Amino acid sequence: VPEVHQLFNDLSANFYFYGDKDEFEEKATRIKKLDPNYPSGFLMGGFYEQDPEKYKEKVTKAFELSKKSRLKSERDIMQAEYYLLVEDNYPKAQEYFQKVVDMYPDSAEAIWSLGMAYYYNDEFDKALECYKKSTELIPNLPKGYEFMSVMYYVKKDTKKALEYLEKAIKHGANAKNDFYYAQYVPLVYNANKMYKKTIDYVTTVRTYGELYKNSKMLKKSSEIATTKLDSIEASK
């Protein structure tokens, strides 16, 4: 169904460019109605699922549906996602994502996904190269810059982490539409001793709904920044 493929392309762009959450979920629901057996649509439809077990159920469902797909690339992608997110078999996930990259060497999405398989396996240098390549293919790709920042953060290069976080923000990274990104940002600010900015940021994003308001990570980031600021004031 042509509309299904267009809707899926819209979902993909929405994810990589931090599009509107409600619009994403509306289109994901529309895909399921038009073609309930479309593996990729089913997988993307679970993007905002916060329950890890329910998310794994959806990935597994997409994996089972992919066995009937006529598209080899889609089967490989679903197998990669299954081994990455359900089986925790990261080398296997890398194997399948690499097949997709070999089929579509100019696909920023494919190379970015391969980076995730390296990231999950703590192969940060290889993951960083993938994310860097994704931004070379699409220079305004905020999701690529975000994860370049994450790689530098885990490698303890906090200045580089901030540099690429700011590039992600410049190109549209949006905390309101990505809860995990929202929790990451104050970690970088605190690591760079930007305590006032951390507190202001957390205060803002906690107004985005109950999920944000109840985030222990956001609360902890704010508490760390407040303690640091109080300590600086006391030493004056």
URBEL-V204712 format. One record per run of one state. SS is the DSSP state (alpha for helix, beta for strand, coil for the rest). FROM is the first residue (numbers start at 1). LEN is the number of residues. If there is no record, write none. Layout:
BEGIN
<<SS FROM LEN> <SS FROM LEN>>
END
This chain:
BEGIN
<<coil 1 1> <alpha 2 15> <coil 17 4> <alpha 21 14> <coil 35 4> <alpha 39 6> <coil 45 7> <alpha 52 15> <coil 67 5> <alpha 72 14> <coil 86 4> <alpha 90 14> <coil 104 4> <alpha 108 13> <coil 121 3> <alpha 124 14> <coil 138 4> <alpha 142 13> <coil 155 3> <alpha 158 13> <coil 171 4> <alpha 175 3> <coil 178 1> <alpha 179 13> <coil 192 3> <alpha 195 11> <coil 206 4> <alpha 210 4> <coil 214 2> <alpha 216 19> <coil 235 2>>
END
